Amino acid sequence: MVREIKRVAVLGSGVMGSQIAAHLANCGIPSLMLDIVPPGLSKEDAKDKTKRNGFAIKAKENLLRLKPSPIFQKSGLDLIEIGNLEDDLDKIGDCDWIIEVVKEDPEVKRALFKKVSRHRARGSIVTTNTSGVPLHSLVEVMSQDLRRNFLGTHFFNPPRYLKLVEIIPGPDTSPRLIKFMADFVENVLGKGVVYAKDTPNFVANRILTFASQFIMHEMTKDGLTVEDVDALTGPEIGHAKSATFRTADIVGLD
């Protein structure tokens, strides 16, 4: 089987989902970016496709406002088609690679993968961008074909600028698929691959979590404030400006 990735579905249009779609556009790869229908729509608005695509539309528009820019040139946005997970999920059948980038909640992810199983083409690649949810906890709802074609591809924020992508095999992932995805991520998307085992938080966030917890304990000994810690652990030492506490807030303290 000769694999090609000509079109990608990005399920989730949040900070990471929208910027992954943008980076795919930077590489000339069209994508379909879907998100949930906004809750609480009136009966009239619930019939309006523009309203139903509200989250994805706003996320695409926000790509033009972010600094540093997640896109190489504005015209790249034309490669991002938008929709919603209720009306347009069947379109993933035309996609070679489906990336799940939804809330870091195993139940939410499993429910989505059940739906993905019904609409994906057999043999298509399905990955999760989770930063720490164990892959073995997600595959129980998957068919055998999906399990063989499922793995983790963990991008880092912002995807255009941070080189690292962690590749995490699931319990039944095809070894050929792992090699194919590593080659694609490195040679097409321009990333540096680190292979991770299916352990809590994988590699980078396993280290980051330990470092953050250590800092939070040590700061009390020296009487440092949250502001002090973030001033000391951000750009001053070559780290992101979100430093320690702001990073914890962004990724979700829960």
VENCORNOR-V699309 format. One line per field, one symbol per residue. psi: psi as a letter, one per 20 degrees, with the letter a starting at -180 (. if undefined). burial: # if it has 16 or more other C-alpha atoms within 10 Angstrom, else .. Layout:
psi=???
burial=???
This chain:
psi=poqqohpqponpkbggghhghghghhjjoqrooqrqppqjqrhghiiohghhjgghgggghhhiiqpqpiqgqhhhhiioqrarighjhiiiijqhpopplaqmohgggghghgghhhiqqpiqpprqjqiipphiihihjqrhgghhkprpnorqpphhhphppppoqrhjpphhgggghggghghgikrppppqrmrpjcfghggggggghgghghhhhjkqrghgghhhkchhjjrqiicfhhghggioh.
burial=......####################..#########.............#######.##..#.....###....##.#######...#..###########.#.#..##.##.###..##..############..##.##..############.###..############..##..###.#...#.#.#.####..####.......#...#............###.##.......######.......
